[in-house]
Amino acid sequence: MIDAATLLTIVLMAGSTYLTRVLGYLVLRNRTLSPRAQAVLENVPGCVLISVIAPAFVSDRPADVAALALTVLASTRLGILPTVLVGIVSAGLLRHLWS
């Protein structure tokens, strides 16, 4: 069974990601934005996703820190989906092997 706090966190993060897209569109739909402003608005949801991995930087589990390092390395070479997959697989495997 999933913990209520975890479920609430997931729902709130999904909601904030969705709201950044919808509110940005609604507020700015009749305006012409510069390419720089468009790039910033397109990356806002990624900033929310960073909040998912930020606690791993202070983790006391070596498997999580190693998985984080592998994910950061993957992010310099791969797109978002392969990077997420590397993070999930490396965290799962390293937790299994390290525990």
N, C-alpha and C positions, 0 to 999 in steps of 0.2 A: 504494500500500500504506500502511496506517495504521501510524503509529509505535507501538511497543509501550508506551511511556510514556503516550502519549495514550489508547490503548485501556485501559490499566490505570486511568488517572485516571477515565475515563468509567464503567468498571465499578464502581470503588470509590464514586464519587459516587452512582450508581444504587443500589448496595447500601446506602449509608448513608441515602439517602432512604427506601428501602423499610423498613429497620430502624427508623427513627424512627416510622413508622406502626405496624408490627407490634408492636414492643416496648412502645410506649405503650398499645396496646390490651391486650396481655397483662398488663402490670403493673397497669393501672388499670381493668380490666374490671368488677370487683366494687365499685367505689367511685363515689360521686356527687361530681362535680366542680362547682365554681362556674362560672358562665358565663365569667368571666375566665380561669380555668384551661383551659377548653375552647378558648377563642380562642387562647391561647398554644400549646397542643398542635397545633391545626390549622395554625398558621403555621410550625412547626418545619421542615418540608421546604422551604419557601421560603427559609429561612436557608441551607440547603445549596446551593440554586440561586444564591444571591448569590455564593458562592465561584467560580462560573463567570465572572462578569463583573468581579469585583474586580480581577483583573490588568489589565484595560483602563484602569483609573484611572491606571496608571503607564506606559502604553504610550508609545513614542516615535513611533508612526505616527499622523499627524494624522487619517487616515481612521477609525481605531479610536476615537479620542477624540471625533470628531464623531458617529460612530454611537452611542457611549455617551451623548452628550448628547441625541440624538434619542430614544433608548430611555428615558432617564430622564424626558424630557418626555412621551412616550407613556404611561409608567406612571402619571403623575398624572391622565390623562384616560381611559385605557382599561383593560380587564380584562387578565388574565394572557396569554391566548392572542394577542390582537391586539398586545400589547406585545412578546411574543416574536417575532411575525412582523415587526413594525417593526424590531426589533433585527437580525434575520437579513437582511432585505432591505436595510436601510440600510447595514449592514456590507459586504454583498456589492457593492452599487452604489458606495459611496464608495471601497472598495478598488479597484474596477475603474476608476473615474474618476480617482482620485488617483495611481494607479501608472502 
